Structure formats: structure tokens, C-alpha cells
Amino acid sequence: MPTDTPAAAPRPPRVRFGRTGLMVSRIGFGAAPIGLLETERAEATRLLNLLLDRGVNLVDTAAGYRGSEETIGAAISHRRDEFVLVSKCGYAVGDLAGEPWSAQLVAATIDRSLRLLQTDRLDVMLLHSCPLETLREGTALGALVRAREQGKIRFAGYSGDNEAAEWAAAHPEIAVIQTSVNIVDQVNIDRVLPVCRAHDVGVMAKRPIANAAWKDLAEQRGTYATYAKPYTERLALLGLDPSAILRGASGRAAWLELAMRFTLSFPEVATAIVGTTSLANAEANIALAAKGPLAPEQVAAVRDAFAAARRLHPAQDWSGQT
């Protein structure tokens, strides 16, 4: 059952999710941590139900996030009509074997996701970091289209970055793109978002808080230390001062606010996907999303810092992180 929601609790606004016609909260839940960090089932259940109670209505997972789909199914499948459900597929995971991106493996993964998530349909299924040449070949995407025709998924999409995401966003069968947009990962702002806008594609921004790159790497948990390392290196080159840009917040709270609100400053981004295992962090993220985008001059300060760092440090890899 839903938990009691305080009347004064902030709720993230909802916007149109591209041509899908769905309405989604500007902050969504990324379920990788509840699988990859082996979150206790009871804790994950409380977290997922709290998010739904607070108005977060998009849940993003993947076949490759071990245990995540099963946990979601057990925790909130009884509230299925309250949220938009997104998963990802493409390569062999768990008890599934087969050639990556083959029609057989994509179809089998969709059936597995439906079973674990305890639902009869996925709102969106994304090809998970599918290489550009495979996208162009068409077998994997064709498998998504067939699943859509069978009613197993409602919309086909792509999760990735750079040239592959740009190509996918222009494809008529792709209705949703998930791509990296944050203070240290900005190339997709210029490369992918305009294509999404032109084709009315719904955009999910992944890593909107830049893997908390302001933390010491020793503080990052498990596999997230590996994910955070390139962002930590980039942030050190940007020379950003979040307190000066925000004029009020300080310390890590300032970094979090700057990062979240920067990602939400781009109208093409329908929802920013944030993963956490903490109830307190979830509440803080919702409150930040409710504050809305940064002012234009604040966005410009972050964009200028990124552009300057790219000019001064051309050897650094600045591409979108898959």
C-alpha cells in the first residue's frame, strides 16, 4: 500500500515524454544501485514505494542490473499503473545465452524482463549501449519493433551516447533516447539533444549528478568507483565553483544542486534518472528537481567552463560516457 505523503512534501513536475505522449516526472529513478549494490529487499521496497508516493513516476532498470528487475517486480508491481517502466537489453545476462544483439536474445530478454518485473508490458525497452554498426544493421531494433507489435513493449528506444545516439534519435522507430547529460559530460547537449528535439524523441538524461564526481574516489561504493573515475578527472579540470554560481549553497549540497539543476535546464530532457539506495537522498533529489532549472547565466557559466577545459586539455577524453 502507498505510504502517507506529507501535504507539504515537494513533488517533481511532470512533462510530456516526446511523441510517446506519456507524462513523466522530471526526475526518474535509476534502479542500477538496488541491484549492483545488493540492496536489501525490504529497504529497496520502502525506497521504491516512497518514490511513487512522492510523485516520481518513471522507473529505469536493465536486464544487466543483477537483481534489479526482480526487486522492482516484488516491490511495486501491484502499483504498475502508477509508473512508466523502462528496461534495457541486448547482451546475455543471468540465465540467458545467445549472440549479443541477436533477435533471439533480444526477444528472450524481453520475456525475462516481463516475468521478473511481474508485468504484461514494458512502457519502453532500450537497446543497451548497442554499437552504431549493429544499430545500422537493424536486427536488434527489428526485434524491438516485433515486440512492440506483439504488445510486449509500448515504445522502442536506445541508451547510449555520441554518434550512435545521434543516429538512433533520427530513426523513425526510436521514440526514446537515454543519454549522458551533466556538468562534466556535455557533448550530447550539442550532438544528440537537437536531433531528439527535431524528431520529438523523449529524452532520459543518465548520470545527471555526474556520479558525484566531487567525492573522493575512495568514498565511491563498489563498481561506482570505476564509473566515477573519468568524471572525477574531468571535474578537476573544469575549475567550477558551485557556491559562486548558486550564490548561497555551499559544500557538497552546492555540487549536488548545481549538477541536478544543470541537467534539468535543457527542455529536451524530459526526465533525469538518478539512482540511490538512500531514502534521505531520494527526498533531497526530489526537492532539487522541484526547484527547477538554473538561470540562463548559471547554465552559461557551466557550459563555458566545459568548453574552456576542452580547449586547454585536448588529450582528455571528453566524449559522452557510455
C-alpha positions, 0 to 999 in steps of 0.5 A: 500500500502507498505510504502517507505523503506529507501535504507539504512534501515537494513533488517533481513536475511532470512533462510530456515524454516526446511523441510517446505522449506519456507524462513523466516526472522530471526526475526518474529513478535509476534502479542500477544501485538496488541491484549492483549494490545488493540492496536489501529487499525490504529497504529497496521496497520502502525506497521504491514505494516512497518514490511513487508516493512522492510523485516520481513516476518513471522507473529505469532498470536493465536486464544487466542490473543483477537483481534489479528487475526482480526487486522492482517486480516484488516491490511495486508491481501491484502499483504498475499503473502508477509508473512508466517502466523502462528496461534495457537489453541486448547482451546475455545476462543471468540465465540467458545465452545467445549472440549479443544483439541477436533477435533471439536474445533480444526477444528472450530478454524481453520475456525475462524482463516481463516475468521478473518485473511481474508485468504484461508490458514494458512502457519502453525497452532500450537497446543497451549501449548497442554499437552504431554498426549493429544499430545500422544493421537493424536486427536488434531494433527489428526485434524491438519493433516485433515486440512492440507489435506483439504488445510486449513493449509500448515504445522502442528506444536506445541508451547510449551516447555520441554518434550512435545516439545521434543516429538512433534519435533520427530513426523513425522507430526510436521514440526514446533516447537515454543519454549522458547529460551533466556538468562534466559530460556535455557533448550530447547537449550539442550532438544528440539533444537537437536531433531528439528535439527535431524528431520529438524523441523523449529524452532520459538524461543518465548520470545527471549528478555526474556520479558525484564526481566531487567525492573522493574516489575512495568514498565511491561504493563498489563498481561506482568507483570505476564509473566515477573515475573519468568524471572525477578527472574531468571535474578537476579540470573544469575549475567550477565553483558551485557556491559562486554560481548558486550564490548561497549553497555551499559544500557538497549540497552546492555540487549536488544542486548545481549538477541536478539543476544543470541537467534539468535546464535543457527542455529536451530532457524530459526526465533525469534518472538518478539512482540511490539506495538512500531514502534521505537522498531520494527526498533531497533529489526530489526537492532539487528537481522541484526547484527547477532549472538554473538561470540562463547565466548559471547554465552559461557559466557551466557550459563555458567552463566545459568548453574552456577545459576542452580547449586547454586539455585536448588529450582528455577524453571528453566524449559522452560516457557510455 
